[in-house]
Amino acid sequence: MISHVYKRKRKKNCKTVASRTYRGRYRLTGDFLIDDVPLNTPDKQVAEQKLREIIKEKEQEKAGIIAPRLQRQSADKHLDSHLTDYLNDLTIQGRSTVYIKQIASRNRRLFNECDWRQFKDVTPDSFISSDQRELAPKTLNDYLNAISALLNWCVKSGRAANNSLHGVAKVETRGKQQKRRAFTDEELARLVEFAQSDVCST
């Protein structure tokens, strides 16, 4: 393993000038790349201590003892904060306003009705036992797609380790479509009247 602290140096008026604060370089055992990090202190002993702490954290992450820092920080955030970032990303990607609004409204309804605040709250059981089960099969699948899209984005961006709803199956929709009721006499008369007026106008 490699580790040391140093101050960057540069030439100024033909003289070598060192930066005010220290930086650290390290390479974990088994790695090939050397990481360079700012330590933001002019004190060498403090800089060395900070570098030791960084290396310890990285070694624990590598060994699977703790989750990566971004995941730990993300776990403490409210889901709506992640949703806001996801919606901004969708906007940058050029997704339609209608789609973005649907993703936002469906996820926020789930947050509220399933009492989801953080990643740890999002479980298959809480989704299945929520009031969403009263929705039509297709609508329920739309809600599952919305929250899954958010969770998959969080995994891809390093905020979450996995999509906790990955194992939730979609509801079968074949044969469960809502049957359309027959027109009433009044509705049928209006429809015929509209059709006749449309023909006369052409």
Sequence and secondary structure as in RCSB ss.txt:
>XXXX:A:sequence
MISHVYKRKRKKNCKTVASRTYRGRYRLTGDFLIDDVPLNTPDKQVAEQKLREIIKEKEQEKAGIIAPRLQRQSA
DKHLDSHLTDYLNDLTIQGRSTVYIKQIASRNRRLFNECDWRQFKDVTPDSFISSDQRELAPKTLNDYLNAISAL
LNWCVKSGRAANNSLHGVAKVETRGKQQKRRAFTDEELARLVEFAQSDVCST
>XXXX:A:secstr
 EEEEE  EEEETTEEEE SS EEEEE TT  S EEEE   S HHHHHHHHHHHHHHHHHHHHTSS  HHHHHHH
TS HHHHHHHHHHHHHHHT  HHHHHHHHHHHHHHHHHTT  SGGG  HHHHHTSGGGGS HHHHHHHHHHHHHH
HHHHHHTTS SS TTTT      TT S       HHHHHHHHHHHHHHHHT 
